[in-house]
Amino acid sequence: MLFLKKEVTMTTISRIGSVSLLALSLAVAACGGSTAADTGAQTAQSAATTAPVGVSTHGPVKMVGDALGQVPLRPEQRVELEKLAADAEARHQKVAPARKDLVEAVAAQVEAGQLDRVALQPKLDAAAAAWDGVRSQDRAALERVHAILDASQRAAFTDALHAQMKAGRDHHAGREHMKEWAADLKLTDAQKDQIKQAFQAKGKEHGHDFHAEMKDHHAKGGHVMDAFKSDHFVMDDVAPKVDAKQATAKMSGRMLGMIETVLPILTPEQRQIAALKIRAHAAADPSGHSPF
């Protein structure tokens, strides 16, 4: 695992703090498209403005809205995009209760110092079902975004979204972010070494599979963005739906395994701090943050 070579300590714990954890973190990638059409004759360029769309939204909806904020939009486009953002935010709020239950259960187990996967399973299943319930509408919404934008706007949007996702990945893998978590948990040098060694050992067992999966994930994401720039965009063609329950099981297995590796190394006080941070992250982002 590449991130194990770059102070995995805080990267791992930050993943605990980002505990959409599971299938919910696939929400943006699950959004989809329809056949694109040019919106018609361009109005004067001076009529187009740049400003974020859906400023009060969260998670993947906000990510898309911020990227659209870097695209010059005509008034009629902005009105429809704002409506799409508001509908998506309301839709994602329906996922929030299942996510909140899962986050609280994980936080409580982190605080107790031991994960109980059997007890978590019903909450994992509920999170998967909630995600599955909104993704068809998410896919249709992104189809409409594609249809609303013209060719140059689609290119600007995908470039902006790509930059945002890269910045997000860089932040979560960055040393400063790791240091922030280390400082918050007051990790000793010995604990950092223990965690690093534990994940290096784990990486030897699963590193090849992890690299292959991440390579495939990024390739699919790039394919979707390339397709969005084109005149024809059908999400079922470029990224068919995955089985929600299967995807949840796969991702949760990896993430819970990471948490199980870290927990024995933390003191009760550190586990309490970690649990508080998990809850705080979820409260600040009720619909779930989901990098592409």
Secondary structure, DSSP 8 states (H G I E B T S, - for coil): -GGGGTTHHHHHHHHHHTTTTTGGGGHHHH----------S---GGG-B---SSTT--HHHHHHHHHHTTS-B-HHHHHHHHHHHHHHHHHHHTTHHHHHHHHHHHHHHHHHT---HHHHHHHHHHHHHHHHHHHHHHHHHHHHHHHHS-HHHHHHHHHHHHHHHHHHHHHHHSHHHHHHHHHHHT--HHHHHHHHHHHHHHHHHHHHHHHHHHHHHHHHHHHHHHHHHSS---HHHHS----HHHHHHHHHHHHHHHHHHHGGGS-HHHHHHHHHHHHHHHHHSTT-----
